Amino acid sequence: MNVDLAGRVAVVSGASAGLGRAIAHGLAGAGADVVIGSRNADAIKRAASEIAKINILVANAGGPPPGSALTLTDADWEQAFRQNLMSAVWLIRGAVPSMKAQGGGRILTVITSGVKVPIPNLVLSNVFRSGVVALTKTLSFELAPHKILVNNLAPGRIRTDRARAIDEAAARASSRPVDVIEREVSAGIPLGRYGDPREFAAMAVFLASDHASYITGTTILIDGGATRAMQ
């Protein structure tokens, strides 16, 4: 399948590393002109409002810190709220007028498989990225008449710095080597391995293309079959 995004402008936030960077590379490889965003909330809002022509928006943000719901501080919750929910609101709000003016567009968010089955010790990600799902599902109805399609990408264990940090935290907590943790996690994935960021990015490129013109309001898991939920 040939994906040609030539002449389209894509804005990707959180694109300096990890999944955001892989998506930016994938979109550029398909011919799109790619603008990468910043973690800073004001910079995100400014970037979205200043770009006159946006065809594709990828709302991505780094993961919040691990922790228990009862031990994380109010400041932790507030920061995760802004970083992982409101950043998507700000970016989408800035991009939609341009998409409407052009007669359509694609909005993708990068969330987590924790929206299907909550991940232990990652309550902030589970909560606020579930909020993103509610946001985008609502928007999928509102924006469909404008030919703006809205979908979520939910990664499982992809080989990124974030995954490494989670594994290292688990290793410290259990006083075991990190490679032991990785083997245990891999054993719980039907495909038996961590994903490659390029495999994740390939789905983003597909959803950004004309080939995905009848897909909206959905959350797609890219997790090697690890999530046990049926829906």
Z-matrix of the N, CA and C atoms (Angstrom, degrees):
N
C 1 1.463
C 2 1.528 1 109.47
N 3 1.308 2 116.19 1 124.66
C 4 1.455 3 121.03 2 -179.92
C 5 1.525 4 109.46 3 -94.32
N 6 1.322 5 116.31 4 122.42
C 7 1.463 6 121.86 5 177.75
C 8 1.522 7 108.11 6 -106.68
N 9 1.314 8 116.37 7 119.64
C 10 1.458 9 122.03 8 -178.35
C 11 1.525 10 109.03 9 -119.84
N 12 1.325 11 115.58 10 109.04
C 13 1.462 12 121.14 11 178.97
C 14 1.526 13 111.44 12 -108.63
N 15 1.301 14 116.69 13 21.11
C 16 1.466 15 120.61 14 -179.56
C 17 1.523 16 110.62 15 -58.89
N 18 1.308 17 115.60 16 137.32
C 19 1.459 18 121.47 17 179.50
C 20 1.508 19 114.83 18 85.25
N 21 1.317 20 117.99 19 -1.76
C 22 1.459 21 121.12 20 179.44
C 23 1.522 22 110.50 21 -103.85
N 24 1.307 23 114.50 22 148.19
C 25 1.464 24 120.96 23 -179.67
C 26 1.518 25 108.84 24 -107.62
N 27 1.313 26 116.05 25 126.04
C 28 1.462 27 122.10 26 179.15
C 29 1.523 28 109.69 27 -116.12
N 30 1.316 29 115.49 28 135.31
C 31 1.463 30 121.94 29 174.23
C 32 1.520 31 107.36 30 -111.24
N 33 1.321 32 116.18 31 123.84
C 34 1.461 33 121.99 32 -179.00
C 35 1.522 34 108.38 33 -123.43
N 36 1.317 35 116.71 34 117.78
C 37 1.463 36 119.83 35 176.69
C 38 1.523 37 109.49 36 -89.42
N 39 1.328 38 115.71 37 160.04
C 40 1.458 39 119.99 38 -179.22
C 41 1.506 40 112.23 39 59.12
N 42 1.338 41 116.79 40 40.27
C 43 1.462 42 120.67 41 -169.89
C 44 1.520 43 114.21 42 -102.33
N 45 1.310 44 117.83 43 11.85
C 46 1.465 45 118.98 44 -178.36
C 47 1.520 46 112.61 45 -80.21
N 48 1.325 47 117.78 46 -16.01
C 49 1.466 48 121.27 47 -177.69
C 50 1.523 49 108.97 48 -159.92
N 51 1.332 50 114.95 49 171.29
C 52 1.464 51 121.43 50 170.19
C 53 1.510 52 114.43 51 61.09
N 54 1.345 53 115.21 52 -139.86
C 55 1.458 54 121.04 53 -174.28
C 56 1.518 55 112.24 54 -67.43
N 57 1.322 56 117.53 55 -38.00
C 58 1.458 57 120.42 56 178.29
C 59 1.513 58 112.17 57 -61.20
N 60 1.319 59 115.26 58 -42.73
C 61 1.464 60 119.41 59 178.51
C 62 1.525 61 110.96 60 -64.72
N 63 1.328 62 116.61 61 -42.56
C 64 1.468 63 120.08 62 179.40
C 65 1.525 64 111.12 63 -61.71
N 66 1.339 65 116.99 64 -40.86
C 67 1.464 66 120.18 65 178.48
C 68 1.524 67 110.51 66 -65.08
N 69 1.335 68 116.89 67 -43.69
C 70 1.466 69 120.39 68 178.94
C 71 1.524 70 110.67 69 -58.52
N 72 1.331 71 117.06 70 -43.33
C 73 1.460 72 120.69 71 177.77
C 74 1.534 73 110.95 72 -63.72
N 75 1.331 74 116.55 73 -42.15
C 76 1.453 75 120.08 74 -179.32
C 77 1.514 76 112.59 75 -63.70
N 78 1.329 77 116.83 76 -43.86
C 79 1.464 78 120.69 77 179.29
C 80 1.523 79 111.19 78 -65.54
N 81 1.326 80 115.76 79 -41.37
C 82 1.466 81 119.36 80 178.34
C 83 1.526 82 110.45 81 -64.33
N 84 1.336 83 116.26 82 -39.14
C 85 1.452 84 120.23 83 178.76
C 86 1.517 85 112.82 84 -63.97
N 87 1.334 86 116.66 85 -26.09
C 88 1.464 87 121.38 86 177.60
C 89 1.528 88 112.12 87 -87.84
N 90 1.337 89 116.71 88 2.34
C 91 1.454 90 120.53 89 174.05
C 92 1.506 91 116.75 90 105.02
N 93 1.332 92 118.22 91 -3.01
C 94 1.468 93 120.00 92 -179.22
C 95 1.524 94 111.21 93 -74.28
N 96 1.311 95 115.70 94 151.40
C 97 1.461 96 121.33 95 168.40
C 98 1.521 97 106.64 96 -85.36
N 99 1.323 98 116.94 97 120.03
C 100 1.463 99 121.39 98 -170.24
C 101 1.518 100 110.90 99 -111.42
N 102 1.325 101 114.56 100 129.77
C 103 1.459 102 122.33 101 173.44
C 104 1.521 103 107.51 102 -110.56
N 105 1.330 104 117.51 103 124.53
C 106 1.456 105 119.72 104 -179.46
C 107 1.517 106 110.30 105 -97.76
N 108 1.343 107 115.97 106 145.72
C 109 1.457 108 122.49 107 -173.90
C 110 1.513 109 113.15 108 -105.33
N 111 1.326 110 114.43 109 177.23
C 112 1.448 111 123.52 110 -175.43
C 113 1.520 112 110.70 111 -113.21
N 114 1.329 113 116.80 112 158.69
C 115 1.457 114 120.54 113 175.63
C 116 1.522 115 111.44 114 -72.40
N 117 1.337 116 116.84 115 -26.36
C 118 1.455 117 121.33 116 -177.60
C 119 1.518 118 110.78 117 -63.06
N 120 1.328 119 117.11 118 125.68
C 121 1.463 120 121.47 119 -173.22
C 122 1.524 121 112.25 120 -61.66
N 123 1.327 122 117.65 121 -42.83
C 124 1.460 123 120.07 122 179.65
C 125 1.525 124 110.99 123 -64.09
N 126 1.342 125 116.19 124 -38.88
C 127 1.457 126 119.56 125 178.91
C 128 1.517 127 111.20 126 -66.00
N 129 1.313 128 117.06 127 -36.32
C 130 1.465 129 120.88 128 178.20
C 131 1.517 130 110.54 129 -62.33
N 132 1.338 131 115.93 130 -49.33
C 133 1.458 132 119.47 131 -178.92
C 134 1.533 133 111.12 132 -63.50
N 135 1.324 134 116.02 133 -39.45
C 136 1.460 135 120.25 134 -179.73
C 137 1.518 136 111.03 135 -65.75
N 138 1.333 137 116.82 136 -43.22
C 139 1.466 138 120.48 137 -179.59
C 140 1.523 139 111.19 138 -61.74
N 141 1.329 140 116.17 139 -43.71
C 142 1.464 141 119.91 140 -178.87
C 143 1.521 142 111.71 141 -64.39
N 144 1.328 143 117.20 142 -36.24
C 145 1.464 144 120.32 143 -176.65
C 146 1.518 145 113.05 144 -80.56
N 147 1.346 146 117.49 145 -23.18
C 148 1.455 147 120.64 146 -174.45
C 149 1.526 148 113.70 147 -90.80
N 150 1.326 149 117.26 148 -19.23
C 151 1.464 150 119.57 149 -178.73
C 152 1.529 151 108.34 150 -84.86
N 153 1.341 152 116.01 151 118.64
C 154 1.460 153 120.30 152 -171.99
C 155 1.534 154 112.34 153 -74.48
N 156 1.302 155 116.58 154 -29.00
C 157 1.474 156 118.76 155 -174.99
C 158 1.505 157 109.42 156 -127.74
N 159 1.343 158 117.67 157 109.22
C 160 1.458 159 122.23 158 177.37
C 161 1.517 160 108.11 159 -123.19
N 162 1.330 161 116.77 160 122.28
C 163 1.455 162 121.76 161 175.49
C 164 1.522 163 111.76 162 -101.06
N 165 1.346 164 115.57 163 -33.56
C 166 1.457 165 121.67 164 -174.22
C 167 1.533 166 108.63 165 -133.38
N 168 1.324 167 116.06 166 128.83
C 169 1.454 168 120.87 167 175.11
C 170 1.524 169 108.96 168 -120.82
N 171 1.319 170 116.28 169 128.67
C 172 1.463 171 121.75 170 172.76
C 173 1.525 172 107.43 171 -116.12
N 174 1.331 173 115.73 172 108.52
C 175 1.465 174 121.78 173 -179.36
C 176 1.527 175 108.41 174 -91.79
N 177 1.313 176 115.63 175 105.40
C 178 1.458 177 122.05 176 -176.53
C 179 1.521 178 108.40 177 -130.59
N 180 1.314 179 116.26 178 142.15
C 181 1.466 180 120.85 179 177.62
C 182 1.518 181 109.06 180 -145.24
N 183 1.311 182 116.02 181 148.44
C 184 1.457 183 120.49 182 178.68
C 185 1.516 184 111.98 183 -60.74
N 186 1.317 185 114.86 184 153.61
C 187 1.457 186 119.57 185 -178.04
C 188 1.520 187 112.64 186 -71.71
N 189 1.338 188 116.82 187 146.29
C 190 1.465 189 121.00 188 176.68
C 191 1.524 190 110.11 189 -74.54
N 192 1.317 191 117.88 190 167.62
C 193 1.465 192 120.02 191 -177.66
C 194 1.525 193 111.79 192 -68.47
N 195 1.337 194 116.44 193 152.17
C 196 1.466 195 119.47 194 175.15
C 197 1.517 196 110.55 195 -70.51
N 198 1.311 197 115.67 196 164.18
C 199 1.461 198 119.76 197 177.14
C 200 1.507 199 111.82 198 155.28
N 201 1.323 200 115.18 199 166.42
C 202 1.456 201 122.86 200 179.50
C 203 1.519 202 110.52 201 -86.06
N 204 1.320 203 116.01 202 149.44
C 205 1.469 204 121.02 203 179.22
C 206 1.522 205 111.80 204 -58.74
N 207 1.316 206 117.63 205 -28.90
C 208 1.461 207 120.91 206 -174.44
C 209 1.510 208 113.66 207 -94.80
N 210 1.337 209 117.50 208 -5.84
C 211 1.466 210 119.27 209 -179.18
C 212 1.521 211 113.43 210 -114.47
N 213 1.320 212 117.87 211 -19.38
C 214 1.463 213 120.63 212 177.95
C 215 1.522 214 110.01 213 -67.86
N 216 1.315 215 116.41 214 146.31
C 217 1.458 216 121.44 215 -176.45
C 218 1.526 217 111.61 216 -84.49
N 219 1.325 218 115.63 217 166.21
C 220 1.461 219 120.07 218 175.21
C 221 1.528 220 110.47 219 -59.32
N 222 1.321 221 116.52 220 -36.88
C 223 1.463 222 120.32 221 178.68
C 224 1.526 223 111.04 222 -64.06
N 225 1.330 224 117.47 223 -38.46
C 226 1.459 225 121.22 224 176.43
C 227 1.528 226 110.73 225 -61.00
N 228 1.336 227 115.66 226 -45.63
C 229 1.465 228 120.30 227 -179.97
C 230 1.529 229 111.44 228 -64.10
N 231 1.321 230 116.42 229 -43.08
C 232 1.466 231 120.42 230 -179.11
C 233 1.533 232 110.87 231 -63.97
N 234 1.322 233 116.56 232 -43.96
C 235 1.462 234 120.04 233 179.82
C 236 1.524 235 111.43 234 -62.99
N 237 1.332 236 116.98 235 -43.57
C 238 1.466 237 120.40 236 179.39
C 239 1.527 238 111.03 237 -65.77
N 240 1.316 239 116.95 238 -36.84
C 241 1.465 240 121.36 239 176.73
C 242 1.529 241 110.89 240 -58.84
N 243 1.327 242 115.95 241 -46.49
C 244 1.463 243 120.13 242 -179.22
C 245 1.532 244 111.36 243 -70.77
N 246 1.321 245 115.50 244 -42.93
C 247 1.461 246 119.96 245 -174.42
C 248 1.515 247 113.02 246 -73.33
N 249 1.316 248 117.13 247 -39.46
C 250 1.466 249 119.67 248 -169.89
C 251 1.516 250 115.59 249 -107.93
N 252 1.313 251 118.49 250 -13.66
C 253 1.459 252 120.68 251 174.69
C 254 1.525 253 111.47 252 -116.31
N 255 1.322 254 116.58 253 -55.66
C 256 1.457 255 119.03 254 -175.62
C 257 1.521 256 113.06 255 -66.70
N 258 1.322 257 118.34 256 -28.68
C 259 1.470 258 119.12 257 177.57
C 260 1.528 259 110.06 258 -61.43
N 261 1.340 260 116.83 259 -37.98
C 262 1.466 261 120.21 260 176.54
C 263 1.523 262 110.74 261 -66.47
N 264 1.328 263 116.97 262 -41.81
C 265 1.468 264 120.73 263 177.81
C 266 1.525 265 110.42 264 -59.22
N 267 1.330 266 116.90 265 -48.35
C 268 1.469 267 121.23 266 -177.59
C 269 1.527 268 111.80 267 -62.82
N 270 1.308 269 116.22 268 -45.27
C 271 1.459 270 119.36 269 -178.50
C 272 1.522 271 111.42 270 -65.08
N 273 1.321 272 116.96 271 -46.25
C 274 1.465 273 120.36 272 -179.30
C 275 1.519 274 110.67 273 -63.88
N 276 1.317 275 116.42 274 -43.19
C 277 1.471 276 120.36 275 178.89
C 278 1.520 277 111.05 276 -58.48
N 279 1.335 278 116.58 277 -38.55
C 280 1.460 279 119.95 278 179.99
C 281 1.516 280 113.71 279 -74.37
N 282 1.341 281 117.05 280 -30.75
C 283 1.460 282 120.21 281 -173.42
C 284 1.525 283 113.85 282 -88.07
N 285 1.321 284 118.10 283 -30.98
C 286 1.466 285 121.11 284 -172.01
C 287 1.529 286 113.45 285 -59.67
N 288 1.338 287 121.31 286 -42.49
C 289 1.468 288 118.33 287 179.62
C 290 1.525 289 113.06 288 -56.67
N 291 1.327 290 117.19 289 -40.52
C 292 1.461 291 120.27 290 178.07
C 293 1.518 292 111.07 291 -64.65
N 294 1.324 293 116.97 292 -42.66
C 295 1.462 294 120.58 293 179.96
C 296 1.525 295 111.02 294 -64.29
N 297 1.323 296 116.21 295 -41.74
C 298 1.463 297 119.08 296 177.81
C 299 1.528 298 111.13 297 -60.85
N 300 1.315 299 116.39 298 -42.26
C 301 1.460 300 120.70 299 -178.63
C 302 1.520 301 111.88 300 -64.10
N 303 1.327 302 116.52 301 -28.77
C 304 1.467 303 120.53 302 -178.65
C 305 1.518 304 113.26 303 -93.30
N 306 1.327 305 116.11 304 -3.34
C 307 1.450 306 119.45 305 176.88
C 308 1.510 307 115.21 306 86.58
N 309 1.338 308 116.53 307 19.97
C 310 1.463 309 118.55 308 176.13
C 311 1.511 310 113.01 309 151.14
N 312 1.325 311 115.47 310 173.93
C 313 1.459 312 120.20 311 179.58
C 314 1.515 313 110.75 312 174.79
N 315 1.318 314 114.37 313 179.92
C 316 1.462 315 121.94 314 179.42
C 317 1.528 316 109.04 315 -129.17
N 318 1.313 317 115.68 316 131.63
C 319 1.466 318 121.85 317 174.08
C 320 1.519 319 108.12 318 -120.96
N 321 1.314 320 115.88 319 124.98
C 322 1.460 321 121.98 320 176.72
C 323 1.519 322 109.04 321 -123.70
N 324 1.308 323 116.63 322 140.24
C 325 1.457 324 119.65 323 171.21
C 326 1.525 325 108.59 324 -118.51
N 327 1.321 326 115.37 325 148.97
C 328 1.466 327 121.62 326 175.48
C 329 1.524 328 106.89 327 -104.96
N 330 1.329 329 115.85 328 117.66
C 331 1.462 330 119.09 329 -174.79
C 332 1.528 331 109.92 330 -120.86
N 333 1.318 332 119.12 331 -119.75
C 334 1.447 333 122.34 332 -177.54
C 335 1.524 334 109.75 333 -161.41
N 336 1.322 335 116.20 334 152.05
C 337 1.460 336 119.27 335 173.95
C 338 1.526 337 111.44 336 -65.66
N 339 1.328 338 116.55 337 -12.90
C 340 1.464 339 121.46 338 176.95
C 341 1.509 340 114.15 339 -64.47
N 342 1.342 341 118.46 340 -12.02
C 343 1.468 342 119.98 341 175.00
C 344 1.522 343 110.59 342 -75.11
N 345 1.327 344 117.71 343 -17.53
C 346 1.462 345 122.31 344 177.37
C 347 1.524 346 111.30 345 -94.51
N 348 1.321 347 115.80 346 -50.04
C 349 1.463 348 122.82 347 176.43
C 350 1.526 349 106.99 348 -132.71
N 351 1.343 350 118.71 349 111.43
C 352 1.462 351 120.61 350 -176.15
C 353 1.529 352 112.31 351 -53.08
N 354 1.334 353 114.93 352 137.41
C 355 1.459 354 121.39 353 -178.60
C 356 1.522 355 108.67 354 -92.72
N 357 1.318 356 118.79 355 125.83
C 358 1.465 357 120.94 356 -179.71
C 359 1.529 358 112.15 357 -55.24
N 360 1.331 359 114.67 358 138.72
C 361 1.464 360 123.15 359 175.87
C 362 1.528 361 113.58 360 69.52
N 363 1.318 362 117.59 361 11.73
C 364 1.467 363 121.07 362 176.50
C 365 1.530 364 109.88 363 -125.87
N 366 1.320 365 115.97 364 47.34
C 367 1.462 366 120.82 365 -173.14
C 368 1.525 367 112.41 366 -61.83
N 369 1.326 368 118.11 367 -37.51
C 370 1.464 369 119.73 368 -178.58
C 371 1.526 370 110.93 369 -62.78
N 372 1.323 371 116.28 370 -43.02
C 373 1.458 372 120.16 371 177.32
C 374 1.521 373 110.81 372 -65.98
N 375 1.332 374 116.91 373 -44.36
C 376 1.467 375 120.69 374 179.58
C 377 1.528 376 111.56 375 -57.35
N 378 1.327 377 116.13 376 -44.71
C 379 1.470 378 121.06 377 -174.21
C 380 1.522 379 111.96 378 -72.58
N 381 1.321 380 116.74 379 -54.82
C 382 1.463 381 118.61 380 -170.56
C 383 1.518 382 112.77 381 -77.89
N 384 1.314 383 117.63 382 -28.30
C 385 1.458 384 117.95 383 175.45
C 386 1.526 385 111.16 384 -77.29
N 387 1.312 386 117.67 385 -24.47
C 388 1.469 387 119.16 386 168.84
C 389 1.519 388 109.91 387 -65.82
N 390 1.320 389 116.20 388 -34.68
C 391 1.463 390 120.26 389 174.85
C 392 1.520 391 111.98 390 -62.64
N 393 1.333 392 116.97 391 -36.44
C 394 1.459 393 120.48 392 176.31
C 395 1.526 394 110.82 393 -63.64
N 396 1.329 395 116.97 394 -38.54
C 397 1.472 396 120.09 395 177.44
C 398 1.528 397 110.52 396 -61.43
N 399 1.334 398 116.58 397 -43.63
C 400 1.467 399 120.18 398 178.13
C 401 1.525 400 110.81 399 -62.80
N 402 1.322 401 115.80 400 -41.26
C 403 1.462 402 120.75 401 178.19
C 404 1.521 403 111.31 402 -60.87
N 405 1.328 404 116.67 403 -51.31
C 406 1.458 405 119.26 404 -174.40
C 407 1.526 406 112.65 405 -71.53
N 408 1.325 407 116.91 406 -32.30
C 409 1.460 408 118.52 407 175.86
C 410 1.528 409 110.60 408 -63.47
N 411 1.322 410 115.92 409 -43.13
C 412 1.462 411 120.38 410 176.37
C 413 1.523 412 111.08 411 -60.95
N 414 1.332 413 115.72 412 -46.20
C 415 1.460 414 120.25 413 -178.64
C 416 1.521 415 112.35 414 -66.17
N 417 1.330 416 116.94 415 -29.08
C 418 1.469 417 118.31 416 -179.53
C 419 1.523 418 111.51 417 -60.98
N 420 1.322 419 116.91 418 -34.60
C 421 1.470 420 120.57 419 176.04
C 422 1.528 421 110.89 420 -72.62
N 423 1.327 422 115.65 421 -44.43
C 424 1.467 423 120.06 422 -176.56
C 425 1.524 424 112.58 423 -67.06
N 426 1.330 425 116.67 424 -34.14
C 427 1.460 426 120.04 425 -172.03
C 428 1.523 427 113.82 426 -97.77
N 429 1.332 428 117.47 427 -12.18
C 430 1.468 429 119.84 428 -179.75
C 431 1.530 430 113.20 429 -55.53
N 432 1.348 431 119.63 430 -41.06
C 433 1.465 432 118.49 431 178.73
C 434 1.528 433 113.58 432 -61.68
N 435 1.331 434 116.24 433 -19.86
C 436 1.468 435 121.17 434 179.29
C 437 1.528 436 111.75 435 -96.24
N 438 1.334 437 116.86 436 8.49
C 439 1.465 438 122.84 437 -179.86
C 440 1.532 439 111.89 438 60.76
N 441 1.318 440 115.11 439 33.68
C 442 1.461 441 121.11 440 174.07
C 443 1.520 442 107.18 441 -105.81
N 444 1.311 443 116.04 442 117.82
C 445 1.462 444 122.04 443 -176.62
C 446 1.527 445 109.64 444 -99.50
N 447 1.332 446 115.69 445 138.05
C 448 1.460 447 121.71 446 -173.22
C 449 1.527 448 109.45 447 -128.18
N 450 1.324 449 116.97 448 120.46
C 451 1.458 450 121.07 449 -179.35
C 452 1.525 451 111.35 450 -140.87
N 453 1.327 452 114.85 451 162.11
C 454 1.464 453 121.44 452 179.93
C 455 1.518 454 110.75 453 -117.93
N 456 1.313 455 115.77 454 141.64
C 457 1.457 456 122.83 455 173.88
C 458 1.520 457 108.32 456 -108.53
N 459 1.323 458 116.37 457 121.81
C 460 1.469 459 120.87 458 -175.64
C 461 1.529 460 109.62 459 -113.72
N 462 1.324 461 117.45 460 101.37
C 463 1.460 462 119.37 461 -179.82
C 464 1.517 463 112.36 462 -78.10
N 465 1.320 464 114.65 463 147.12
C 466 1.455 465 120.95 464 165.82
C 467 1.517 466 107.51 465 -93.34
N 468 1.323 467 116.40 466 -132.81
C 469 1.462 468 119.44 467 -178.81
C 470 1.527 469 109.57 468 -85.10
N 471 1.315 470 115.99 469 101.89
C 472 1.454 471 123.43 470 176.57
C 473 1.531 472 107.13 471 -108.69
N 474 1.315 473 117.53 472 143.08
C 475 1.461 474 121.09 473 -174.68
C 476 1.530 475 110.78 474 -75.65
N 477 1.325 476 115.17 475 88.53
C 478 1.456 477 123.09 476 178.56
C 479 1.523 478 109.33 477 -130.53
N 480 1.327 479 116.18 478 173.17
C 481 1.463 480 120.47 479 175.88
C 482 1.525 481 110.98 480 -61.47
N 483 1.314 482 116.57 481 -34.62
C 484 1.466 483 121.14 482 178.60
C 485 1.529 484 110.97 483 -62.89
N 486 1.336 485 116.66 484 -46.00
C 487 1.462 486 120.21 485 178.20
C 488 1.518 487 110.81 486 -62.90
N 489 1.327 488 116.16 487 -39.88
C 490 1.458 489 120.10 488 178.31
C 491 1.522 490 110.95 489 -62.35
N 492 1.333 491 116.77 490 -41.75
C 493 1.460 492 120.15 491 -180.00
C 494 1.526 493 111.39 492 -64.12
N 495 1.328 494 116.85 493 -39.39
C 496 1.471 495 120.77 494 177.89
C 497 1.530 496 110.05 495 -64.45
N 498 1.319 497 116.25 496 -43.20
C 499 1.463 498 119.96 497 178.48
C 500 1.528 499 111.25 498 -63.67
N 501 1.319 500 116.74 499 -40.75
C 502 1.458 501 120.18 500 179.72
C 503 1.521 502 111.46 501 -65.62
N 504 1.337 503 116.54 502 -37.71
C 505 1.466 504 119.58 503 176.93
C 506 1.525 505 111.06 504 -64.39
N 507 1.335 506 115.96 505 -40.95
C 508 1.464 507 120.00 506 177.64
C 509 1.524 508 110.92 507 -65.46
N 510 1.319 509 117.00 508 -37.45
C 511 1.464 510 120.96 509 178.79
C 512 1.526 511 111.08 510 -64.80
N 513 1.332 512 116.43 511 -42.75
C 514 1.468 513 119.70 512 178.51
C 515 1.523 514 111.01 513 -64.41
N 516 1.331 515 115.83 514 -41.88
C 517 1.468 516 119.97 515 -177.33
C 518 1.520 517 112.22 516 -65.62
N 519 1.323 518 117.19 517 -29.74
C 520 1.464 519 121.07 518 -176.72
C 521 1.526 520 113.20 519 -106.71
N 522 1.344 521 116.01 520 1.73
C 523 1.476 522 121.65 521 -179.22
C 524 1.522 523 111.87 522 54.47
N 525 1.338 524 114.53 523 44.77
C 526 1.458 525 120.53 524 178.04
C 527 1.526 526 109.36 525 -128.58
N 528 1.335 527 117.81 526 158.41
C 529 1.465 528 120.37 527 177.63
C 530 1.520 529 111.79 528 -64.54
N 531 1.324 530 115.98 529 148.72
C 532 1.455 531 120.48 530 -177.02
C 533 1.528 532 111.21 531 -65.87
N 534 1.348 533 117.94 532 -30.94
C 535 1.456 534 118.41 533 179.81
C 536 1.525 535 112.21 534 -68.08
N 537 1.341 536 116.28 535 -26.62
C 538 1.465 537 120.27 536 174.82
C 539 1.522 538 109.72 537 -67.90
N 540 1.315 539 116.66 538 -42.54
C 541 1.461 540 121.38 539 177.52
C 542 1.527 541 109.70 540 -60.34
N 543 1.314 542 116.49 541 -44.72
C 544 1.467 543 119.71 542 -178.65
C 545 1.525 544 111.21 543 -63.26
N 546 1.319 545 117.18 544 -40.16
C 547 1.470 546 119.23 545 178.69
C 548 1.524 547 110.93 546 -64.34
N 549 1.337 548 116.46 547 -39.44
C 550 1.460 549 120.06 548 179.05
C 551 1.529 550 110.88 549 -64.42
N 552 1.321 551 115.64 550 -44.39
C 553 1.465 552 119.33 551 179.25
C 554 1.524 553 110.21 552 -63.29
N 555 1.312 554 117.42 553 -45.15
C 556 1.463 555 121.60 554 -179.98
C 557 1.523 556 111.35 555 -60.25
N 558 1.322 557 116.13 556 -35.91
C 559 1.467 558 119.92 557 179.79
C 560 1.521 559 111.88 558 -64.85
N 561 1.323 560 117.46 559 -24.83
C 562 1.454 561 121.45 560 179.11
C 563 1.518 562 114.17 561 -88.52
N 564 1.331 563 117.04 562 0.54
C 565 1.460 564 122.66 563 178.38
C 566 1.526 565 108.43 564 -102.58
N 567 1.324 566 119.22 565 121.78
C 568 1.459 567 119.97 566 -177.70
C 569 1.526 568 114.19 567 -51.00
N 570 1.317 569 118.59 568 -36.98
C 571 1.462 570 120.45 569 178.24
C 572 1.531 571 112.39 570 -79.93
N 573 1.324 572 117.10 571 -5.61
C 574 1.446 573 121.34 572 169.53
C 575 1.515 574 116.89 573 74.98
N 576 1.313 575 117.67 574 18.72
C 577 1.462 576 119.58 575 -178.59
C 578 1.520 577 110.86 576 -159.49
N 579 1.327 578 115.73 577 167.17
C 580 1.454 579 121.24 578 171.46
C 581 1.535 580 108.63 579 -77.22
N 582 1.321 581 115.92 580 152.16
C 583 1.454 582 120.01 581 177.06
C 584 1.513 583 111.78 582 -79.30
N 585 1.314 584 115.51 583 159.01
C 586 1.460 585 122.19 584 174.53
C 587 1.534 586 107.97 585 -94.52
N 588 1.330 587 118.83 586 138.15
C 589 1.472 588 119.88 587 179.25
C 590 1.527 589 113.36 588 -53.47
N 591 1.329 590 117.29 589 -30.08
C 592 1.462 591 119.76 590 179.98
C 593 1.527 592 111.48 591 -68.85
N 594 1.322 593 117.04 592 -31.02
C 595 1.461 594 120.42 593 176.36
C 596 1.523 595 110.19 594 -66.82
N 597 1.320 596 115.79 595 -39.30
C 598 1.460 597 121.03 596 177.19
C 599 1.528 598 110.32 597 -65.69
N 600 1.333 599 115.49 598 -46.06
C 601 1.463 600 120.19 599 -177.71
C 602 1.519 601 112.00 600 -62.27
N 603 1.327 602 117.31 601 -31.56
C 604 1.458 603 120.49 602 -179.02
C 605 1.526 604 111.67 603 -59.75
N 606 1.329 605 116.90 604 -36.80
C 607 1.466 606 119.76 605 177.82
C 608 1.522 607 110.72 606 -68.60
N 609 1.332 608 116.82 607 -38.44
C 610 1.464 609 119.80 608 177.65
C 611 1.525 610 110.97 609 -62.03
N 612 1.315 611 116.34 610 -43.34
C 613 1.468 612 120.32 611 179.64
C 614 1.527 613 110.30 612 -62.75
N 615 1.328 614 116.87 613 -42.56
C 616 1.471 615 120.39 614 177.80
C 617 1.525 616 111.09 615 -60.22
N 618 1.320 617 117.34 616 -48.08
C 619 1.467 618 120.83 617 -177.64
C 620 1.530 619 111.75 618 -66.22
N 621 1.320 620 116.68 619 -25.83
C 622 1.468 621 120.39 620 178.47
C 623 1.524 622 112.29 621 -79.29
N 624 1.320 623 116.63 622 -9.94
C 625 1.463 624 120.88 623 -172.49
C 626 1.526 625 112.51 624 -97.12
N 627 1.329 626 114.62 625 173.00
C 628 1.464 627 120.52 626 177.13
C 629 1.524 628 112.24 627 -68.92
N 630 1.311 629 117.79 628 -17.93
C 631 1.459 630 120.91 629 178.91
C 632 1.534 631 111.74 630 -65.84
N 633 1.329 632 116.83 631 -21.37
C 634 1.472 633 121.42 632 -177.45
C 635 1.523 634 111.53 633 -105.72
N 636 1.327 635 116.96 634 35.08
C 637 1.464 636 121.09 635 -172.09
C 638 1.523 637 114.63 636 -74.13
N 639 1.349 638 117.70 637 -4.71
C 640 1.471 639 120.28 638 179.31
C 641 1.530 640 111.07 639 -121.56
N 642 1.326 641 116.29 640 26.23
C 643 1.460 642 121.50 641 -179.97
C 644 1.526 643 108.82 642 -122.26
N 645 1.317 644 116.45 643 117.53
C 646 1.464 645 120.46 644 175.12
C 647 1.525 646 109.56 645 -154.64
N 648 1.327 647 115.72 646 154.59
C 649 1.459 648 121.47 647 177.02
C 650 1.514 649 114.52 648 72.22
N 651 1.320 650 117.01 649 23.31
C 652 1.457 651 119.01 650 -175.80
C 653 1.522 652 111.70 651 -122.59
N 654 1.325 653 115.20 652 159.83
C 655 1.463 654 123.03 653 175.52
C 656 1.519 655 107.75 654 -116.32
N 657 1.311 656 115.93 655 121.74
C 658 1.460 657 121.32 656 -176.71
C 659 1.524 658 109.76 657 -108.77
N 660 1.309 659 115.68 658 124.71
C 661 1.460 660 122.13 659 178.71
C 662 1.526 661 110.51 660 -84.71
N 663 1.313 662 115.53 661 132.30
C 664 1.461 663 121.83 662 171.22
C 665 1.528 664 105.11 663 -123.02
N 666 1.328 665 115.53 664 87.39
C 667 1.466 666 119.60 665 -167.50
C 668 1.524 667 114.39 666 -144.53
N 669 1.333 668 117.17 667 15.15
C 670 1.448 669 119.69 668 179.59
C 671 1.519 670 114.11 669 65.31
N 672 1.337 671 116.68 670 17.37
C 673 1.463 672 121.60 671 179.79
C 674 1.518 673 114.36 672 85.82
N 675 1.342 674 117.07 673 12.13
C 676 1.474 675 120.30 674 -172.74
C 677 1.526 676 113.48 675 -70.93
N 678 1.323 677 118.23 676 -32.81
C 679 1.451 678 120.11 677 -176.21
C 680 1.514 679 110.87 678 -74.96
N 681 1.323 680 116.06 679 127.33
C 682 1.463 681 121.02 680 -173.35
C 683 1.531 682 112.95 681 -87.17
N 684 1.319 683 118.27 682 -10.53
C 685 1.469 684 120.61 683 -178.23
C 686 1.521 685 110.49 684 -66.32
N 687 1.335 686 116.68 685 144.91
C 688 1.465 687 121.39 686 178.63
C 689 1.517 688 111.86 687 -83.35
N 690 1.319 689 117.82 688 -21.33
C 691 1.461 690 120.57 689 -179.31
C 692 1.520 691 109.92 690 -128.86
